[in-house]
Amino acid sequence: MQTPARYLVIIESGGASEAHMYTAERRRVAEFDPTEEVSVMTQGLVPQQGAEGSEWDPVLGGHSRAERAAALVYTLDV
């Protein structure tokens, strides 16, 4: 059984937005283009601005500091 996603991160990458889903342990379980589906998944949720903490380094280390600062991090109801 797959571990459910706990976080949804919307982040810019080379000028285009990407949506990444991570488990509570910050293991990536999905990556896709943000679509209407993201709107449905995040309805009623308030994102945290920025994914700059060291807990994000292993999975977002390839992104620039500016991209990480601008990222939106949603904590999903599991």
Backbone hydrogen bonds, N-H to C=O, Kabsch-Sander energy under -0.5 kcal/mol:
donor,donor_aa,acceptor,acceptor_aa,energy
6,R,22,Y,-3.3
7,Y,22,Y,-2.4
8,L,74,Y,-2.3
9,V,20,H,-3.0
10,I,8,L,-0.5
10,I,72,L,-2.7
11,I,9,V,-0.6
11,I,18,E,-2.4
13,S,16,A,-2.6
16,A,13,S,-1.2
18,E,11,I,-2.6
19,A,32,F,-3.0
20,H,9,V,-2.6
21,M,30,A,-2.7
22,Y,7,Y,-2.5
23,T,27,R,-1.9
26,R,23,T,-2.1
28,R,26,R,-0.5
29,V,21,M,-3.0
30,A,21,M,-1.3
32,F,19,A,-2.6
38,V,35,T,-1.0
39,S,35,T,-1.1
40,V,36,E,-1.9
41,M,37,E,-2.5
42,T,38,V,-2.1
43,Q,40,V,-0.8
45,L,42,T,-2.6
48,Q,73,V,-3.0
50,G,48,Q,-0.6
50,G,71,A,-3.8
51,A,68,R,-2.5
56,W,53,G,-1.9
57,D,54,S,-0.9
59,V,56,W,-0.7
60,L,56,W,-2.6
61,G,57,D,-1.3
63,H,60,L,-2.1
68,R,64,S,-2.4
69,A,65,R,-2.2
70,A,66,A,-1.8
71,A,67,E,-0.8
72,L,10,I,-2.4
73,V,48,Q,-2.7
73,V,71,A,-0.5
74,Y,8,L,-3.2
74,Y,72,L,-0.6
76,L,6,R,-3.3
76,L,74,Y,-0.7
